[in-house]
Amino acid sequence: MKQLTLCKIFFVLLACTCFNNARAQITWAINGGATGAGNFTISGTGSVSTLNSGDDMVFKKHGSGAAIYYTCNSCTINLEITGQLVIDYPLYLFNTRIIIGKTSFGNLNTTASLSIKGSTTNPRQALFLDSSSSIQLASATNYIKLQNSPAADIYFGYAGSENSMPTSDDVKFSADDHCSLCGITSVGSSLPYTCNKGQANGPSVLAVNGFAIITPLPVVLVDFSAALNANNTVSMNWSTQIEENLSHFSVERSADGANWQIIGTVQANGNSRLPSYYSFTDARPIEGSNYYRLRMSDLDDKSGVTEMELVLVPFAKTFKIFPNPARDYVDIAIGNYKNGNVRLINQFGQMLQQKQFNTTSGIRTVAFQLNGCATGNYFVQVMASDGSIEVRKLIISR
């Protein structure tokens, strides 16, 4: 026990010396999962550069030297510091939310911000958000700031694989761009958003289609969660602490985080100072990404929406790879896809081979010869004519 205690003390001292004095005031809490996958809370006072140490507690480190990059897969990162979180290496986020200045639905009195640094030599040095990731800014005191020189970028709705190179077709928010919210009247105020180039203020969210305003809630909502069931239905649960003049909840769903439809309503208790509990089940979610939110309406026809929850529903069209690991060849069974193309992609996002398929001819398997491929990790991508995309990992071993 004494040795264990000494190890703990040594770890704390080592962590405190990894950064400058401001780092010593920052608390990193892992609420679940492990490095690179899980729920994290970053609190305290001061600015911290997170991506310059192998002891980083949140993002997963890959590579070495100039090839270093970081990832976080299915993470929720609550940034509650009074200061800034500085990202200064390539960071790829998948199905991940960064919540700045906000825990659940309670606004915190913090001035937390996110700072992104650019690079003149490495075009991968940026923040990459896939179509299932978002950054939420709780209030006007929270903001994102992109370094102007060298210019920094945030790619959103990014479809490339981790450590891949961005292209001119990828959408991004850059240091020389004005945020799309500039000039729009801010929530709860008659004043417009004031934005500098390369800066975005809250209350807003950056997701797959860019920036959108977060509207205030007409009720004290404690939590809202959505989860996939074994039968591929989605259960939603939420509770309120206080309700005043509340009429009902509208459950809204979206496939892209931008276009919403009401899939059900739940009557509210109306006026209550006691906790109230609610639930709703989506019996027919769509394949792929399902974004959910609640729209709460009072008796005066005023309403507000919650932040989004994402649930991924497996595609019924799933294809299979065999053998995997592969050596000289690989077969791809197309599954329920009708027509489209199959691509073999390396870990840098480069397409090595591509073949078209049309299952109406009766051919449901596509083969690739792998003689010219080195040992390592690759990706097989099926892109159907209806626009759906599915990617699986392939290991080539010799």
Secondary structure as UniProt FT lines:
FT   HELIX           2..16
FT   HELIX           21..25
FT   STRAND          26..34
FT   TURN            35..36
FT   STRAND          37..45
FT   STRAND          48..49
FT   TURN            54..55
FT   STRAND          60..62
FT   HELIX           65..67
FT   STRAND          69..73
FT   STRAND          76..82
FT   STRAND          84..87
FT   STRAND          91..94
FT   STRAND          97..100
FT   STRAND          102..103
FT   TURN            104..105
FT   STRAND          106..107
FT   STRAND          113..116
FT   TURN            123..124
FT   STRAND          127..129
FT   TURN            131..132
FT   STRAND          134..137
FT   TURN            140..141
FT   STRAND          143..146
FT   TURN            148..151
FT   STRAND          153..155
FT   TURN            162..163
FT   TURN            168..169
FT   STRAND          172..174
FT   TURN            175..176
FT   TURN            180..181
FT   TURN            187..188
FT   STRAND          192..193
FT   TURN            197..198
FT   STRAND          199..201
FT   STRAND          204..207
FT   TURN            208..209
FT   STRAND          210..213
FT   STRAND          220..228
FT   TURN            230..231
FT   STRAND          234..243
FT   STRAND          246..254
FT   STRAND          261..267
FT   STRAND          276..282
FT   STRAND          288..298
FT   TURN            299..300
FT   STRAND          303..305
FT   STRAND          309..313
FT   TURN            316..317
FT   STRAND          320..322
FT   STRAND          329..333
FT   TURN            335..336
FT   STRAND          339..346
FT   TURN            347..348
FT   STRAND          351..358
FT   HELIX           359..361
FT   STRAND          365..369
FT   TURN            371..372
FT   STRAND          376..384
FT   TURN            385..386
FT   STRAND          389..396
//
